[in-house]
C-alpha cells in the first residue's frame, strides 16, 4: 500500500547521467497501461486521459467542465519493469487564475511496489488563463517537456506514475532502460468516487495526496476519481458514466457545488438526488453505495449561493452572496437534512445504501485547527485529515466499505 505521509519532494537526477544510460526502449503509452481514466483520446502529440467518456462530454460542452474532467486526478501510468531509469515526455496544460497568485506547477509522483519514491515536475507546457468572474478561458500553447526518474533499484518491480491532479496532461512517450510489461491485476477492489474540487484535489500537494488517493491507499483499493472541480452537480451524464463503469464500491459527495452555483431550489433537489442514485443502481444494484454530504464550510452552512471570489484581502477567498432568509434556496445544512432523509427512506429497500455526514470528516474542531485558507478548500493538512478519517470510518471495521467475510 502507498504510505504518502510526511514526505517532501526529492531532487530527481537525470538518469542519462546518473545511470550512464545509452540504450533506451520506447514503449507506446496505450490504454492498458493507464488506470483511473474512463477513456483515452489519441491526439496529435500522443494520448490524453479523460475522466468522462466522449458521449458525456458532448452533452454539456462547457469549457470549464472540459478542463476539469481532463485533469487526471487519480490517473496513473502503471507497469512492471526491471528498469533503473524512466523518462516520460508529456505536454501539460497549466492553469492561471486572472488576478490570483500564480499556481505551483503540477507534480508527478513515482510509486514503486506500493511505496512513494520520488516526485518531479515538467516546467514546460501550455498555459490556460481563467477569469474567475466570467469563467472565460484562454489557452496559450507551449512546448512539451520530459520527466525523469533515475537511480531505481534493480530487479522486477511495479511502477506507478501518478499524473498531476490539476494539469491536463498529454502523454507522448515512455522510455526505460529495460523492457516494460503490463502490471498484473492484484485483485484489489475498485472504488469509484464522485465529488467536487475537494475530491478533485485542488489544493493537495501532489496526486497521491488528494484525500481520495490517501483514503484509497489506506483502504487497499484501486481508485477511479470522478471529482470534478465546480461540477459535482448531479448531472445525469455523470450518473450514467458511473452506472457504466465497473466498480465494487461507490461513493457520491453532494452539496458544495450545488450551493456555490445556486443551481437549484429545494423542490428540485430531492428528485435530482433520487434520479442520480437510481441511475447508478441500474448498473450497480447491490454494490455498497455511500452518499456523503459536504464537509464543514462556514460561508455556506446557512447562507445560500451563489458563491463568488473575493480579492479584497489581497488573496483569493470565496464568499456567499445569497439571502439566508429564503427557505427555498439551498444551504449546506438544508442539503444535509435532505440527504439524511432521502438515504434513510431508500435504505429500507436498499440495505447497501449508506449516508455519511461530511462534518465527520472535517468539522468545527478541525476548522479551528486547520482553517480553510480560501474559505472553501482545505489545505494539504486538511486533505490528510479527511483522507485518514474517511479510511477509518468507511474502510475500517464496521464501515460500509469494510471487507466482508461472506
C-alpha positions as CSV (number, residue, x, y, z in Angstrom):
1,X,0.0,0.0,0.0
2,X,1.1,3.6,-0.6
3,X,2.1,5.4,2.6
4,X,2.3,9.0,1.3
5,X,2.5,10.9,4.6
6,X,5.2,13.2,6.0
7,X,7.4,13.4,2.9
8,X,8.9,16.2,0.8
9,X,9.6,16.4,-2.9
10,X,13.0,14.9,-3.8
11,X,15.6,16.0,-6.3
12,X,15.4,13.7,-9.2
13,X,18.7,13.2,-11.1
14,X,18.9,12.9,-14.9
15,X,19.0,9.2,-15.5
16,X,21.2,9.6,-18.5
17,X,24.0,11.0,-16.3
18,X,23.1,9.0,-13.1
19,X,23.0,5.6,-14.7
20,X,25.0,6.1,-17.8
21,X,22.1,5.1,-19.9
22,X,22.8,4.9,-23.6
23,X,20.2,2.4,-24.9
24,X,16.5,3.4,-24.3
25,X,13.5,1.3,-25.0
26,X,10.4,3.3,-26.1
27,X,7.0,1.8,-25.1
28,X,3.8,3.3,-26.6
29,X,1.5,4.7,-24.0
30,X,-1.5,2.5,-24.5
31,X,-4.8,2.4,-22.6
32,X,-3.9,-0.9,-20.9
33,X,-1.0,0.9,-19.1
34,X,-3.3,3.6,-17.6
35,X,-5.6,3.2,-14.6
36,X,-8.2,5.7,-13.3
37,X,-9.3,7.0,-16.7
38,X,-12.6,6.2,-18.3
39,X,-11.4,6.9,-21.8
40,X,-8.1,7.7,-23.6
41,X,-8.1,10.0,-26.6
42,X,-5.4,10.0,-29.3
43,X,-4.1,13.4,-30.0
44,X,-1.5,15.0,-32.4
45,X,1.1,14.6,-29.6
46,X,0.2,11.3,-28.0
47,X,-2.7,10.3,-25.8
48,X,-4.9,12.3,-23.4
49,X,-6.6,10.5,-20.5
50,X,-10.2,11.6,-19.8
51,X,-12.3,11.0,-16.7
52,X,-15.6,11.2,-18.6
53,X,-16.4,9.4,-21.9
54,X,-16.8,11.4,-25.1
55,X,-20.6,11.0,-25.2
56,X,-20.8,12.6,-21.8
57,X,-18.5,15.4,-22.7
58,X,-20.7,16.2,-25.7
59,X,-23.9,16.5,-23.6
60,X,-22.6,19.6,-21.8
61,X,-19.7,21.0,-23.9
62,X,-18.7,23.6,-21.2
63,X,-15.1,24.8,-21.3
64,X,-14.7,24.6,-17.5
65,X,-16.1,21.1,-17.3
66,X,-13.9,20.0,-20.3
67,X,-10.9,21.4,-18.4
68,X,-11.5,19.7,-15.1
69,X,-12.5,16.3,-16.4
70,X,-9.3,16.2,-18.5
71,X,-7.2,17.0,-15.4
72,X,-6.1,13.5,-14.5
73,X,-6.8,13.3,-10.8
74,X,-6.2,9.7,-9.7
75,X,-5.0,8.7,-13.2
76,X,-1.7,6.8,-13.2
77,X,0.6,5.1,-15.6
78,X,1.2,1.5,-14.2
79,X,3.7,-1.1,-15.5
80,X,6.2,-3.7,-14.4
81,X,9.9,-3.5,-15.3
82,X,13.5,-4.1,-14.3
83,X,14.3,-0.5,-15.4
84,X,16.5,1.6,-13.2
85,X,15.7,4.8,-15.1
86,X,12.4,6.1,-16.6
87,X,11.6,9.0,-18.8
88,X,8.2,10.3,-19.7
89,X,7.6,13.0,-22.3
90,X,4.4,15.0,-21.6
91,X,2.6,18.1,-22.7
92,X,0.9,19.6,-19.6
93,X,-1.6,22.4,-19.6
94,X,-1.1,24.7,-16.6
95,X,-3.8,26.9,-15.1
96,X,-3.5,30.6,-14.2
97,X,-6.4,32.4,-12.5
98,X,-6.8,36.0,-13.5
99,X,-5.9,38.3,-10.6
100,X,-4.9,35.4,-8.3
101,X,-1.4,34.5,-7.2
102,X,0.4,32.0,-9.6
103,X,-0.4,28.4,-9.1
104,X,2.5,26.0,-8.4
105,X,3.4,23.6,-11.2
106,X,1.8,20.2,-11.1
107,X,3.9,17.3,-9.9
108,X,4.2,13.6,-10.9
109,X,4.5,11.1,-8.1
110,X,6.5,7.9,-8.5
111,X,5.3,4.9,-6.5
112,X,7.5,1.7,-6.6
113,X,6.0,-1.5,-5.2
114,X,3.3,0.5,-3.4
115,X,5.7,3.0,-1.8
116,X,6.1,6.6,-2.6
117,X,9.6,7.0,-4.0
118,X,10.1,10.4,-5.7
119,X,8.3,13.5,-7.1
120,X,9.2,15.6,-10.1
121,X,7.6,18.2,-12.4
122,X,7.6,19.4,-16.0
123,X,8.1,23.1,-16.3
124,X,7.1,23.3,-20.0
125,X,3.6,23.2,-21.4
126,X,0.5,25.1,-22.4
127,X,-0.9,27.9,-20.2
128,X,-4.6,28.2,-19.6
129,X,-5.8,31.5,-18.1
130,X,-9.2,31.6,-16.4
131,X,-11.3,34.7,-15.4
132,X,-13.0,33.5,-12.2
133,X,-15.7,36.2,-12.5
134,X,-16.8,35.3,-16.1
135,X,-15.3,31.7,-16.4
136,X,-13.8,32.8,-19.7
137,X,-10.8,30.7,-20.7
138,X,-7.9,31.5,-23.0
139,X,-5.1,28.9,-23.7
140,X,-1.6,29.8,-24.9
141,X,0.3,26.9,-26.5
142,X,3.7,25.8,-25.2
143,X,6.2,23.1,-25.7
144,X,6.3,19.6,-24.2
145,X,8.8,18.6,-21.5
146,X,10.5,15.5,-20.1
147,X,10.0,13.9,-16.7
148,X,13.0,11.9,-15.4
149,X,13.3,9.4,-12.6
150,X,16.6,7.6,-12.1
151,X,18.6,5.5,-9.7
152,X,15.8,3.0,-9.2
153,X,16.7,-0.4,-7.6
154,X,17.4,-3.2,-10.0
155,X,15.0,-6.2,-10.2
156,X,11.4,-6.6,-11.3
157,X,9.0,-4.1,-9.7
158,X,5.6,-2.4,-10.1
159,X,5.9,1.2,-11.2
160,X,3.1,3.8,-10.9
161,X,3.5,7.4,-12.2
162,X,0.6,9.4,-10.8
163,X,-0.2,12.3,-13.1
164,X,-0.7,15.9,-11.8
165,X,-4.3,16.2,-10.5
166,X,-4.8,19.8,-11.7
167,X,-2.9,19.8,-15.0
168,X,-4.4,18.4,-18.2
169,X,-1.6,16.0,-19.3
170,X,-1.0,14.6,-22.8
171,X,1.4,11.6,-22.6
172,X,3.8,11.5,-25.6
173,X,6.5,8.8,-25.0
174,X,7.6,6.4,-22.2
175,X,11.3,5.4,-22.2
176,X,13.0,2.9,-19.9
177,X,16.4,1.1,-19.8
178,X,14.6,-2.3,-19.6
179,X,11.5,-3.7,-21.2
180,X,8.1,-2.8,-19.9
181,X,5.1,-5.1,-19.4
182,X,1.6,-4.5,-18.1
183,X,1.2,-4.9,-14.3
184,X,-1.0,-7.8,-13.3
185,X,-4.3,-7.5,-11.7
186,X,-3.7,-7.8,-7.9
187,X,-7.4,-8.5,-7.2
188,X,-8.0,-5.2,-5.3
189,X,-11.5,-3.8,-5.2
190,X,-12.3,-0.8,-7.4
191,X,-13.6,2.3,-5.6
192,X,-15.5,4.7,-7.9
193,X,-15.9,8.2,-6.3
194,X,-17.6,11.4,-7.5
195,X,-17.3,14.8,-5.8
196,X,-16.3,18.4,-6.1
197,X,-12.9,20.3,-6.3
198,X,-12.0,19.0,-2.8
199,X,-12.3,15.4,-4.1
200,X,-10.5,16.6,-7.3
201,X,-7.6,17.6,-5.1
202,X,-7.4,21.3,-6.0
203,X,-5.1,22.2,-3.0
204,X,-3.4,18.9,-2.3
205,X,0.4,18.9,-2.6
206,X,0.5,16.1,-5.1
207,X,-1.6,13.5,-6.9
208,X,-1.0,10.8,-4.2
209,X,-2.0,13.4,-1.5
210,X,-5.6,14.2,-2.6
211,X,-7.9,12.9,0.1
212,X,-9.4,10.2,-2.1
213,X,-5.9,8.9,-3.0
214,X,-4.9,8.9,0.6
215,X,-8.1,7.0,1.6
216,X,-7.6,4.5,-1.3
217,X,-4.1,3.8,-0.2
218,X,-5.1,3.1,3.4
219,X,-8.1,1.1,2.2
220,X,-6.1,-1.0,-0.2
221,X,-8.3,-0.3,-3.2
222,X,-8.0,0.8,-6.9
223,X,-9.3,4.4,-7.2
224,X,-11.3,5.9,-10.0
225,X,-11.7,9.6,-9.0
226,X,-14.5,11.5,-10.7
227,X,-14.0,14.5,-8.5
228,X,-14.6,17.5,-10.9
229,X,-13.8,21.0,-9.6
230,X,-17.0,23.0,-9.6
231,X,-19.0,20.2,-11.2
232,X,-20.5,17.9,-8.6
233,X,-23.9,19.0,-9.8
234,X,-26.0,15.8,-10.0
235,X,-25.5,15.8,-13.8
236,X,-27.4,12.9,-15.4
237,X,-24.4,12.2,-17.7
238,X,-22.1,11.7,-14.7
239,X,-24.6,9.3,-13.2
240,X,-24.7,7.3,-16.4
241,X,-20.9,7.3,-16.7
242,X,-20.8,5.9,-13.1
243,X,-23.5,3.4,-14.0
244,X,-21.5,2.0,-16.9
245,X,-18.1,1.9,-15.0
246,X,-17.2,-1.4,-13.4
247,X,-16.7,-0.9,-9.7
248,X,-17.0,-2.7,-6.4
249,X,-17.5,0.3,-4.1
250,X,-19.2,3.6,-5.0
251,X,-19.4,7.0,-3.2
252,X,-21.0,10.3,-4.2
253,X,-20.2,13.5,-2.4
254,X,-23.0,16.1,-2.7
255,X,-23.5,19.6,-1.6
256,X,-20.9,22.4,-2.0
257,X,-21.2,22.9,-5.8
258,X,-25.0,22.9,-5.8
259,X,-24.9,25.7,-3.2
260,X,-22.0,27.6,-4.7
261,X,-23.6,27.7,-8.2
262,X,-27.1,28.4,-6.7
263,X,-28.1,25.8,-9.2
264,X,-31.4,24.6,-8.0
265,X,-34.1,25.1,-5.3
266,X,-35.1,22.7,-2.6
267,X,-38.1,21.4,-4.7
268,X,-35.8,20.2,-7.5
269,X,-33.0,18.9,-5.2
270,X,-34.8,15.8,-3.8
271,X,-35.9,14.3,-7.2
272,X,-32.5,15.1,-8.7
273,X,-30.8,13.1,-5.9
274,X,-33.2,10.2,-6.4
275,X,-32.7,10.2,-10.1
276,X,-28.9,10.2,-9.7
277,X,-28.9,7.3,-7.3
278,X,-31.5,5.4,-9.4
279,X,-29.2,5.7,-12.5
280,X,-26.2,4.4,-10.5
281,X,-28.2,1.5,-9.2
282,X,-29.2,0.5,-12.8
283,X,-25.6,-0.6,-13.3
284,X,-24.6,-1.5,-9.7
285,X,-27.7,-2.9,-8.0
286,X,-26.1,-4.3,-4.9
287,X,-22.6,-2.6,-4.6
288,X,-22.0,-0.6,-1.4
289,X,-23.1,2.9,-2.3
290,X,-22.2,5.7,0.1
291,X,-23.7,9.2,0.0
292,X,-21.5,11.8,1.6
293,X,-22.6,15.4,2.4
294,X,-20.3,18.4,2.3
295,X,-17.5,18.9,4.8
296,X,-17.8,22.0,7.0
297,X,-17.7,25.2,5.0
298,X,-18.8,28.1,7.3
299,X,-19.6,30.6,4.5
300,X,-22.3,28.3,3.1
301,X,-23.5,26.4,6.1
302,X,-26.6,28.7,6.5
303,X,-26.1,31.2,3.6
304,X,-27.1,30.2,0.1
305,X,-25.1,30.8,-3.0
306,X,-24.1,31.9,-5.4
307,X,-20.5,31.9,-4.2
308,X,-18.1,34.4,-5.6
309,X,-14.3,35.1,-5.5
310,X,-13.2,37.9,-3.2
311,X,-9.8,39.6,-3.7
312,X,-10.4,42.4,-1.2
313,X,-7.9,41.0,1.3
314,X,-5.2,40.7,-1.3
315,X,-5.6,37.0,-1.6
316,X,-8.2,34.8,-3.2
317,X,-11.1,33.9,-0.8
318,X,-14.7,32.9,-1.5
319,X,-17.8,34.4,-0.1
320,X,-21.6,33.6,-0.3
321,X,-24.0,36.2,-1.8
322,X,-27.4,34.5,-1.2
323,X,-30.1,35.5,1.2
324,X,-30.2,33.2,4.2
325,X,-33.9,34.1,4.8
326,X,-35.1,32.4,1.6
327,X,-36.4,29.0,2.7
328,X,-36.4,27.5,-0.8
329,X,-32.7,28.1,-1.5
330,X,-30.1,25.5,-0.7
331,X,-27.6,25.8,2.0
332,X,-25.3,23.0,3.2
333,X,-27.4,22.4,6.3
334,X,-30.6,22.1,4.2
335,X,-28.8,19.7,1.9
336,X,-27.5,17.6,4.7
337,X,-31.0,17.3,6.2
338,X,-32.4,16.2,2.8
339,X,-29.7,13.7,2.1
340,X,-30.2,12.1,5.5
341,X,-33.9,11.9,4.9
342,X,-33.6,10.5,1.4
343,X,-31.0,7.9,2.2
344,X,-32.9,6.7,5.3
345,X,-36.0,6.3,3.2
346,X,-34.3,4.5,0.4
347,X,-32.2,2.3,2.7
348,X,-35.4,0.5,3.8
349,X,-35.3,-1.3,0.4
350,X,-31.6,-0.9,-0.3
351,X,-29.5,-2.2,2.6
352,X,-26.3,-1.4,0.8
353,X,-27.0,2.3,0.7
354,X,-25.3,4.4,3.4
355,X,-25.0,8.0,4.4
356,X,-22.1,9.9,6.0
357,X,-22.3,13.5,7.3
358,X,-19.2,15.2,5.8
359,X,-18.6,17.1,9.1
360,X,-17.4,13.8,10.5
361,X,-14.5,14.1,8.1
362,X,-13.9,17.8,8.7
363,X,-16.0,19.7,11.2
364,X,-15.9,22.6,13.7
365,X,-12.9,21.4,15.7
366,X,-11.0,20.6,12.5
367,X,-11.8,24.1,11.1
368,X,-10.5,25.7,14.3
369,X,-7.2,23.7,14.0
370,X,-6.9,23.7,10.1
371,X,-9.0,26.6,8.8
372,X,-9.9,26.7,5.1
373,X,-7.3,29.1,3.5
374,X,-9.6,30.5,0.9
375,X,-12.8,29.8,3.0
376,X,-13.7,26.9,0.6
377,X,-10.9,24.4,0.1
378,X,-8.8,22.5,2.8
379,X,-5.0,22.9,2.7
380,X,-2.7,19.8,2.4
381,X,-3.0,19.0,6.0
382,X,-6.8,19.2,5.7
383,X,-6.6,16.7,2.8
384,X,-4.7,14.3,5.0
385,X,-7.2,14.7,7.8
386,X,-10.1,14.0,5.5
387,X,-8.4,11.0,3.9
388,X,-7.5,9.5,7.2
389,X,-11.0,10.0,8.6
390,X,-12.6,8.5,5.5
391,X,-10.4,5.5,5.6
392,X,-11.1,4.9,9.3
393,X,-14.9,5.4,9.1
394,X,-15.6,3.9,5.7
395,X,-12.9,1.3,5.0
396,X,-12.3,0.4,8.7
397,X,-14.0,-2.3,10.7
398,X,-17.8,-1.9,10.6
399,X,-17.6,0.7,7.8
400,X,-19.7,0.5,4.7
401,X,-16.6,-0.4,2.6
402,X,-15.0,-2.8,5.1
403,X,-14.0,-6.2,3.7
404,X,-16.8,-8.7,4.3
405,X,-16.1,-12.3,5.4
406,X,-19.1,-13.5,3.4
